[in-house]
Amino acid sequence: ADKVIVMNKGSVAMCGTPSEIFKERQKIQEYKLELPLPAIIADKLIEQGVKIKDGVLTERELAEELCRLK
C-alpha cells in the first residue's frame, strides 16, 4: 500500500506511508494493532545487537538485511 489510514472510534487517528505509520510503535500498540511479523523479528534482532537497519517491514526487506550481514 502507498498509504495507510488508522481509524479509531470512527475518526482518522493516523495517516501516512506504511513506514511512517509503523515507526510509531507506541501509537500502534495503543490502538491495539500489531506490527508486521518481519518488523517484530527485526526489532528482536536489533535488541540482540544484530546490525540491521531500523524500519524493516516486509519479508523481503528482512531477508535483504540478513543477507547483507554476510
Secondary structure, 3 states (H helix, E strand, C coil): CCCEEEEECCEEEEEECHHHHHCCHHHHHHCCCCCCHHHHHHHHHHHCCCCCCCCCCCHHHHHHHHHHCC
